[in-house]
Amino acid sequence: MAPRDAILERFYVETACERGGCVLDLACGSGRLTVPLAQSGLEVVGADLSCAMLERARNHARANAVEPRFIQLDMRDFDLGGRTFDTIIVAVNSILHLHSPDDSEASSGRSADTYRCRAGWCSTPSCPISPCSTLIPTSAS
């Protein structure tokens, strides 16, 4: 939905590539970052609550000849069977879809702990709900 931003894409691709090959892109929307991540050779799972946005993301991926996995889920509460990721991304303004501090805490705690993000959590640099940084270290397991 938003125009391409080469600098933003490069930041997320480089950050994910530094940390390993498996990425969870939460609130992936139309696949704006999921597709470039997949094009870089990373194993990417794009996840979003909206079926309509996931369909746009699938179409975007097909148009760019990549096949990331797309799944529907609520980033506040989901289960991927204990799957681990090297990097979990909640990009751009996606964190703003969480409307309360409890929602924000549920999402970051669920993602970083339950899915044992091995290297880091990429989020928006500024967030009015809670203090966020570009990379929040997690306890590796």
C-alpha positions as CSV (number, residue, x, y, z in Angstrom):
1,M,0.0,0.0,0.0
2,A,2.9,2.3,0.7
3,P,5.4,3.1,-2.0
4,R,8.7,1.2,-2.1
5,D,11.5,2.6,0.1
6,A,14.9,1.2,-0.9
7,I,16.6,2.5,2.2
8,L,14.0,0.9,4.5
9,E,14.2,-2.4,2.5
10,R,18.0,-2.4,2.7
11,F,18.0,-1.8,6.5
12,Y,15.7,-4.7,7.2
13,V,17.3,-7.0,4.7
14,E,20.8,-6.2,6.0
15,T,19.8,-6.5,9.6
16,A,18.1,-9.9,9.0
17,C,21.0,-11.2,6.9
18,E,23.5,-10.4,9.7
19,R,21.5,-12.4,12.1
20,G,20.7,-15.6,10.1
21,G,18.4,-17.0,7.6
22,C,15.0,-17.3,9.2
23,V,12.7,-14.3,9.6
24,L,9.2,-13.8,11.0
25,D,7.7,-10.6,9.6
26,L,4.8,-9.8,11.9
27,A,2.0,-7.5,10.6
28,C,3.5,-8.0,7.1
29,G,0.6,-6.3,5.4
30,S,1.0,-6.3,1.6
31,G,4.4,-7.9,1.8
32,R,6.2,-4.6,1.4
33,L,9.2,-6.0,3.3
34,T,8.5,-9.7,3.2
35,V,9.2,-9.8,-0.6
36,P,12.6,-8.1,-0.5
37,L,13.6,-10.3,2.5
38,A,12.7,-13.4,0.5
39,Q,14.4,-12.0,-2.6
40,S,17.6,-11.8,-0.6
41,G,17.6,-15.5,0.0
42,L,16.2,-15.5,3.6
43,E,13.6,-18.0,4.7
44,V,10.6,-15.7,5.5
45,V,7.3,-16.2,7.2
46,G,5.0,-13.2,6.7
47,A,2.1,-13.0,9.2
48,D,-0.9,-10.7,9.3
49,L,-4.3,-10.6,10.9
50,S,-6.0,-9.4,7.6
51,C,-6.9,-12.0,5.0
52,A,-7.1,-9.2,2.4
53,M,-3.6,-7.9,3.2
54,L,-2.3,-11.5,3.0
55,E,-3.8,-11.9,-0.4
56,R,-2.1,-8.7,-1.6
57,A,1.2,-10.0,-0.1
58,R,0.8,-13.3,-1.9
59,N,0.1,-11.5,-5.2
60,H,3.1,-9.2,-4.6
61,A,5.3,-12.3,-3.9
62,R,4.1,-14.1,-7.1
63,A,4.7,-11.0,-9.2
64,N,8.3,-10.9,-7.9
65,A,8.9,-14.7,-8.3
66,V,9.4,-15.5,-4.6
67,E,7.5,-17.8,-2.3
68,P,7.7,-16.8,1.3
69,R,5.2,-18.5,3.6
70,F,2.2,-16.4,4.6
71,I,0.0,-17.1,7.5
72,Q,-2.9,-15.4,9.2
73,L,-2.5,-14.6,12.9
74,D,-3.0,-12.1,15.6
75,M,0.5,-10.9,16.8
76,R,-0.8,-10.5,20.4
77,D,-1.5,-14.2,20.7
78,F,-0.4,-17.0,18.3
79,D,1.2,-20.4,18.3
80,L,3.6,-21.6,15.5
81,G,4.4,-24.9,17.2
82,G,7.6,-23.7,18.9
83,R,9.3,-22.6,15.6
84,T,12.4,-20.5,16.1
85,F,13.5,-17.5,14.1
86,D,16.8,-15.6,13.8
87,T,14.9,-12.3,13.5
88,I,11.4,-11.1,14.3
89,I,10.3,-7.9,12.5
90,V,7.4,-5.6,13.3
91,A,8.3,-2.9,10.7
92,V,7.4,0.7,10.1
93,N,4.2,1.7,11.9
94,S,2.8,-1.8,12.4
95,I,3.3,-1.7,16.1
96,L,0.7,1.1,16.2
97,H,-2.0,-1.5,15.5
98,L,-1.5,-2.5,19.1
99,H,-3.8,-0.2,20.9
100,S,-2.7,-0.5,24.5
101,P,0.5,-1.2,26.6
102,D,-0.9,-4.6,27.4
103,D,-1.2,-5.4,23.7
104,S,2.3,-4.2,23.0
105,E,3.7,-6.2,25.9
106,A,1.8,-9.4,24.9
107,S,3.1,-9.1,21.4
108,S,6.8,-8.5,22.2
109,G,6.8,-11.0,25.0
110,R,5.0,-13.7,23.0
111,S,7.3,-13.3,20.0
112,A,10.6,-12.9,21.7
113,D,10.2,-15.6,24.4
114,T,7.8,-18.2,22.9
115,Y,9.4,-18.2,19.5
116,R,13.0,-18.0,20.9
117,C,14.1,-15.3,18.6
118,R,17.8,-16.3,18.4
119,A,19.3,-12.9,17.6
120,G,17.1,-9.9,17.8
121,W,13.8,-8.2,17.4
122,C,13.5,-5.4,14.9
123,S,10.8,-2.8,15.6
124,T,10.0,0.8,14.9
125,P,12.5,3.3,16.1
126,S,9.9,5.4,17.8
127,C,6.7,4.2,19.4
128,P,4.2,6.1,21.5
129,I,2.9,3.1,23.4
130,S,6.2,1.9,24.9
131,P,9.9,2.5,24.5
132,C,11.1,0.6,21.5
133,S,14.5,0.5,19.9
134,T,15.5,-0.6,16.4
135,L,17.0,-3.8,17.8
136,I,16.0,-5.2,21.2
137,P,18.3,-8.0,22.3
138,T,16.6,-11.2,23.5
139,S,17.8,-14.0,25.5
140,A,19.0,-16.6,23.0
141,S,18.2,-20.3,23.7
